[in-house]
């Protein structure tokens, strides 16, 4: 397949994937269970014979979500509940919701009330990371979660099936890292939007299919010539790059993204699960040692120092923070980040976003001004 054909398939997979649930079940022979964005143990679900579909709502305008949850909750939660209210989620066999914030916890209660006949579980992640007690807690939660999934599937999740799933997911992460290295070492070989759409597709497709397509894509791009070195290189920080048109704006003003800590970006593929030892312990270690995120508590200034190092390591000219509207964890963290960037003399721009963002013209103007400022 050509690179264009593979990228077209990835784009198709990320465009309204929930409308094709019956097709996915028929193609895979597996029950499709939904998972809300954050840090779910997908390998365990795959090992149980399920097809996880990770998603975070919709970009379409909201008309029903406010009947279910307050309008001051973040758009990731509100737009997911929009899909519940309009019937889009009816085809899911179950829903798995990590407790990473108050809004996600509230969404879980609403889901259970509306779908009492469907499988639902709450994945209780530790709020504090980088400690032995957090690891011990998470290992216990993974064991509990495993029992819950087994109860839904009606069979045991064997250690050998876990090991096979871990290898499959690690292979997929390695392919995404290879594509990331390729785009950074050969500018212009793939656009930022196509790259991040490829990552997003991995969350919404069977891993077997996605990995096969990634190999086709890498083979097509391997001998492609590099373009010109980008004039403006930036690191992007936040939760998600939504709406997708944001990446079009970056390209239009001449920005190249050379690093990120996004959930539908590097956070999804940079860290593997160890393939030796106990699978659950390995999964706990991956979570405990993953990239910093505002939804968890880390040792003081770890998030800021991670981003500052990322800017320096990539030679970025500055950082753009995608500040999700009404995201309390991010709002609490932002002042400390801005202070740290100022002290490190790193130019930054904060863009307030939500999945239904329409003020793209204003964002473009601010990006153009930022590019002009760092170019002086």
Beta strands, then each sheet from edge to edge (+ up, - down):
strand 1: 31-36
strand 2: 50-55
strand 3: 94-98
strand 4: 119-123
strand 5: 232-238
strand 6: 255-260
strand 7: 318-324
strand 8: 348-353
sheet 1: 2+ 1+ 3+ 4+
sheet 2: 6+ 5+ 7+ 8+
end
